[in-house]
Amino acid sequence: MTLEFGELPVRIRKIVYYTLASSDQRVWAKFIFPGLQNFLIRSFYTSLPMAPAFLLTFWLVTWCPEEHRRSKRKDPNLYL
């Protein structure tokens, strides 16, 4: 008699093991409707406080190079 794991001569009482067959499991059961919907709602509510900072950053990144280019242009009236 070999003592391998799972075949040890020890009995444990009052413990019930439940198993579910792999064919009975529904892997994608509630993925689309409540899962995706909750993800979109939560991401919307967490992005609201960050929106002003993102908009200000976008405005600065687009405005600063344009203002720099405008200020570095030569005035043709200075060279007459």
C-alpha positions in Angstrom: 0.0 0.0 0.0 1.5 3.3 -1.1 0.7 6.4 0.7 0.0 9.0 -2.0 -1.7 12.3 -1.6 -5.4 11.8 -1.8 -5.2 8.2 -0.6 -3.9 8.7 3.0 -5.6 6.6 5.7 -7.1 9.7 7.4 -10.8 10.3 7.4 -12.2 13.8 7.8 -15.8 14.0 8.8 -18.4 16.8 8.6 -16.8 18.3 5.5 -18.9 18.3 2.4 -17.2 18.9 -1.0 -19.3 20.3 -3.8 -18.2 20.1 -7.4 -19.7 21.5 -10.6 -19.1 19.8 -13.9 -17.4 21.8 -16.5 -20.3 21.3 -18.9 -22.6 22.9 -16.4 -20.6 26.1 -15.9 -21.6 29.2 -17.8 -18.4 31.1 -18.3 -19.8 34.2 -20.1 -23.2 34.1 -18.2 -23.5 37.7 -17.1 -20.6 39.3 -18.9 -22.3 41.6 -21.5 -25.4 43.1 -19.8 -24.6 43.8 -16.2 -20.8 43.4 -16.5 -20.2 45.7 -19.5 -22.9 48.1 -18.4 -21.3 48.5 -14.9 -17.9 48.9 -16.4 -19.1 51.8 -18.6 -21.0 53.5 -15.9 -18.1 53.3 -13.4 -15.5 54.5 -16.0 -17.8 57.4 -16.9 -18.1 58.5 -13.2 -14.4 58.1 -12.6 -13.5 60.1 -15.7 -15.6 63.1 -14.8 -13.2 64.6 -12.3 -10.3 64.0 -14.6 -11.9 65.6 -17.7 -11.0 69.3 -16.9 -7.4 68.4 -16.4 -7.3 66.4 -19.7 -9.0 69.3 -21.6 -6.7 71.9 -20.1 -3.7 69.8 -21.0 -4.9 69.2 -24.6 -5.5 72.9 -25.0 -2.1 73.8 -23.7 -0.4 71.2 -25.9 -2.1 72.6 -29.0 -1.9 76.3 -28.1 1.7 76.6 -26.9 3.4 75.5 -30.1 1.1 77.6 -32.3 1.8 80.7 -30.1 5.5 80.0 -30.2 5.4 79.8 -34.0 3.4 83.0 -34.2 5.8 84.9 -31.9 8.9 83.8 -33.8 7.6 85.1 -37.2 9.4 88.0 -38.7 7.5 91.2 -39.1 7.9 92.3 -42.8 7.5 96.0 -41.9 10.8 95.9 -40.0 12.8 95.1 -43.1 11.6 97.9 -45.5 
